[in-house]
Structures are given as structure tokens and as C-alpha cells.
């Protein structure tokens, strides 16, 4: 199926010239083309159109997968928050006190991946050693990349520790590339830096809409 994703502003990658009213044409799990919406729609009149508010960018990358997904426990709301609170639990002593099983670790990682998708994240970099956590990441659709030196510190916020939001982009939106991108409720990248990644409206990975803000 062909789907046209269009937004108020398209930024295809680092250094790319912003394109007002730009669109991304998706066929299956890959990008079939990018450009002005009117041109793509005229060339593919049978494509389904999804119109999004804000700025459409490549999906985002976070580093420190092991710390975020194995070294942090995300309480199950509402079943555990009365006892543990709503904030993620970190620290070896605090985690040991929880007596975590592999199943609980996997469920925690699943909740973490949902938070990442809701921030426009499409890939995580790091080394995971717990099979249940690796399974949760694989099922989420997030790409797991090897650890990379010089990356930003571990944070659910893909913009943390970065001077420019473009530094968090994972890949470039162009024909033939994997269809993984995000849309944020911001007029441009400057406003996106101010409002943050939690302004994410939609996240697409492999052509599938994996997060949509209600």
C-alpha cells in the first residue's frame, strides 16, 4: 500500500533545506519518494494520505540502551506506582531490592520502549544482555545498534546533551531508505528544541504507525 505522510514542514535530514508542505511517500517498509505534497499526490493519486500538524523529521536515536532498558525499572502504572512511585527506579541497590525476574525486566523494557516511541525514537544504541529485554526491543520495532563512542549520555530524551536537534536524527529521508520518521507538534526545528521530543505526534517505523498521540 502507498501512503503519503505530509506535514506543515519536512526536514529530510541533517543540513537539509526545510520544505514547507513537504511529504514522504511510503511503499511497504521503505520510502518511495519525498518532495512537495502536491507533486507526489499528483504522481500517485491512489496513495492514502495522512496529514500531520507540525514538522516531519527522520526518527531519533538514543544512546545507552543497557542503562535505559536493563539498568532502569519502569513501574507498572497503576499496579506498582502506589508502592514504587511513578518515576523510573535506578541504582544497583534499589534494583536488587526489587528482586526482578526476567519477565518483569522484559515488561519494564516494554514500557520503556513505549516511552521512547512517544518521543519519536526509532533506534537505540548499546549492548543488551537480558534476553527478555532484547525481545521487548525487537517486538517494539526499535532498531538496536552497537554502542557508539562519543554519543550523548543515556536518557529517554533524545535531545539531552545535544547542541542541535538534528544531532539526534537517525538516517535521512530519501527514496529507498527505510520508512522511519517522526512528526512533532512544532512549527520548525527551533521550536522543536524548545518544546522537546514529548511533543511527538506520530512515529513510523518500517512504514508502520507505531505511535500516535491521542
C-alpha positions as CSV (number, residue, x, y, z in Angstrom):
1,X,0.0,0.0,0.0
2,X,1.2,3.5,-0.8
3,X,0.8,6.1,1.9
4,X,1.6,9.8,1.7
5,X,2.6,11.4,5.0
6,X,2.6,15.2,4.8
7,X,3.2,17.9,7.4
8,X,3.5,21.6,7.7
9,X,7.3,21.3,7.3
10,X,9.5,18.5,6.1
11,X,13.1,18.3,7.3
12,X,14.6,15.3,5.5
13,X,17.9,15.1,7.4
14,X,20.9,17.0,8.8
15,X,21.6,20.1,6.8
16,X,18.6,19.5,4.5
17,X,16.7,22.6,3.4
18,X,13.3,22.6,5.2
19,X,10.4,22.1,2.8
20,X,7.1,23.6,3.7
21,X,4.2,21.3,2.8
22,X,6.6,18.5,2.1
23,X,5.6,14.9,2.1
24,X,7.1,11.4,2.4
25,X,5.7,8.6,0.1
26,X,5.9,5.2,1.7
27,X,5.5,1.9,0.0
28,X,5.7,-1.1,2.3
29,X,8.6,-0.6,4.7
30,X,10.6,1.9,2.5
31,X,10.4,5.4,1.3
32,X,9.3,5.7,-2.4
33,X,9.9,9.4,-2.6
34,X,10.0,12.8,-0.9
35,X,9.1,16.2,-2.1
36,X,6.2,18.7,-2.3
37,X,2.9,17.1,-1.4
38,X,1.2,18.3,-4.5
39,X,3.7,16.8,-6.8
40,X,3.8,13.4,-5.0
41,X,0.0,13.3,-4.8
42,X,-0.4,14.1,-8.5
43,X,2.1,11.4,-9.4
44,X,0.4,8.8,-7.1
45,X,-3.3,9.7,-7.0
46,X,-4.3,6.4,-5.4
47,X,-2.0,6.8,-2.4
48,X,-3.6,7.1,1.0
49,X,-2.8,10.5,2.7
50,X,-2.0,11.1,6.3
51,X,-1.9,14.8,7.2
52,X,0.1,15.7,10.3
53,X,0.4,19.0,12.1
54,X,3.9,20.3,12.7
55,X,7.4,19.2,11.5
56,X,8.2,15.8,10.0
57,X,11.8,14.6,10.5
58,X,13.9,11.5,10.5
59,X,13.3,9.3,13.5
60,X,15.5,9.9,16.5
61,X,18.3,7.9,18.1
62,X,19.2,7.5,21.8
63,X,22.4,6.0,23.3
64,X,22.8,4.0,26.5
65,X,20.4,1.2,25.8
66,X,21.7,-1.0,28.6
67,X,21.4,1.7,31.2
68,X,17.9,2.8,30.0
69,X,16.4,-0.7,29.4
70,X,18.3,-3.0,31.8
71,X,19.7,-0.7,34.4
72,X,16.3,1.1,35.0
73,X,13.0,-0.2,36.1
74,X,9.8,1.4,34.9
75,X,6.9,0.8,37.4
76,X,3.7,-0.6,36.0
77,X,1.0,2.1,36.3
78,X,-1.3,1.8,38.2
79,X,-0.4,-1.6,39.8
80,X,3.1,-0.7,41.2
81,X,3.0,3.1,41.4
82,X,1.4,3.2,44.8
83,X,4.4,1.4,46.2
84,X,7.2,2.5,43.9
85,X,6.0,5.9,42.7
86,X,5.8,6.9,39.1
87,X,9.5,7.7,38.4
88,X,11.9,5.1,37.0
89,X,13.9,3.2,39.6
90,X,17.7,3.3,39.1
91,X,20.8,2.2,41.1
92,X,22.1,-1.3,41.8
93,X,20.9,-1.4,45.4
94,X,17.3,-0.2,44.6
95,X,17.0,-2.6,41.7
96,X,18.4,-5.5,43.7
97,X,15.7,-4.8,46.4
98,X,13.0,-5.3,43.8
99,X,14.0,-8.9,43.2
100,X,13.4,-8.6,39.5
101,X,12.7,-11.7,37.4
102,X,13.5,-11.8,33.7
103,X,9.8,-11.5,33.0
104,X,9.5,-8.2,35.0
105,X,12.6,-6.9,33.3
106,X,11.1,-7.6,29.9
107,X,7.8,-5.9,30.9
108,X,9.7,-2.9,32.2
109,X,11.6,-2.7,28.9
110,X,8.4,-2.8,27.0
111,X,7.1,0.2,29.0
112,X,10.3,2.0,28.3
113,X,10.1,1.3,24.5
114,X,6.6,2.8,24.6
115,X,8.0,6.0,26.2
116,X,10.8,6.1,23.5
117,X,8.3,5.7,20.6
118,X,6.3,8.5,22.1
119,X,9.4,10.7,21.8
120,X,9.9,9.9,18.1
121,X,12.7,7.4,18.8
122,X,13.3,4.8,16.2
123,X,16.7,3.3,17.3
124,X,18.7,2.7,20.4
125,X,22.4,2.2,20.7
126,X,24.0,-0.1,23.2
127,X,24.6,-3.7,24.3
128,X,21.7,-5.7,25.8
129,X,22.4,-8.9,27.8
130,X,19.0,-9.9,29.2
131,X,17.1,-12.0,26.6
132,X,13.7,-10.7,27.7
133,X,14.8,-7.1,27.2
134,X,16.2,-7.9,23.8
135,X,12.9,-9.5,22.9
136,X,10.9,-6.5,24.1
137,X,13.1,-4.2,21.9
138,X,12.7,-6.4,18.9
139,X,9.0,-6.6,19.3
140,X,8.7,-2.8,19.7
141,X,10.1,-2.2,16.2
142,X,13.1,-0.2,17.5
143,X,16.4,-0.8,15.8
144,X,19.2,-1.9,18.2
145,X,22.6,-0.6,17.2
146,X,26.0,-1.4,18.5
147,X,27.4,1.0,21.2
148,X,28.9,4.1,19.7
149,X,31.6,6.2,21.3
150,X,31.1,9.9,21.6
151,X,27.3,9.7,21.8
152,X,25.1,11.6,24.2
153,X,24.5,10.1,27.6
154,X,21.7,7.7,28.4
155,X,18.4,9.5,28.6
156,X,14.8,8.9,27.4
157,X,15.1,12.4,26.0
158,X,16.9,12.1,22.6
159,X,17.8,15.7,22.6
160,X,19.5,15.6,26.0
161,X,23.2,16.6,25.8
162,X,22.9,17.7,22.2
163,X,23.5,21.2,20.9
164,X,21.1,20.8,18.0
165,X,18.1,18.6,17.5
166,X,19.5,17.4,14.1
167,X,22.2,15.6,16.0
168,X,19.6,13.1,17.2
169,X,18.4,12.3,13.7
170,X,18.8,8.6,12.6
171,X,19.3,8.5,8.9
172,X,18.0,10.6,6.0
173,X,14.5,10.6,4.4
174,X,15.1,9.8,0.8
175,X,13.9,7.3,-1.8
176,X,15.0,3.7,-1.0
177,X,15.7,4.4,2.7
178,X,13.8,2.6,5.5
179,X,10.5,4.4,6.3
180,X,11.2,5.5,9.8
181,X,10.4,9.1,10.8
182,X,8.5,11.1,13.4
183,X,6.3,14.1,13.4
184,X,6.4,16.8,16.2
185,X,3.9,19.5,17.2
186,X,6.3,22.3,16.4
187,X,6.5,24.8,13.5
188,X,10.2,24.3,12.9
189,X,13.4,22.8,14.4
190,X,13.9,25.9,16.6
191,X,10.5,25.4,18.2
192,X,11.1,21.7,18.4
193,X,14.2,22.4,20.5
194,X,12.1,24.5,22.8
195,X,9.1,22.1,23.2
196,X,11.1,18.9,23.3
197,X,10.6,15.4,22.0
198,X,7.5,14.8,24.1
199,X,5.7,16.9,21.5
200,X,5.8,13.9,19.2
201,X,2.6,13.4,17.3
202,X,3.5,10.2,15.4
203,X,6.3,7.7,15.0
204,X,6.6,5.5,11.9
205,X,9.0,2.5,11.7
206,X,9.1,0.2,8.7
207,X,6.1,2.0,7.3
208,X,4.0,1.1,10.3
209,X,2.5,3.8,12.6
210,X,3.8,2.6,16.0
211,X,2.9,5.7,18.0
212,X,0.1,8.2,17.5
213,X,-0.7,10.8,20.1
214,X,-4.3,10.7,21.1
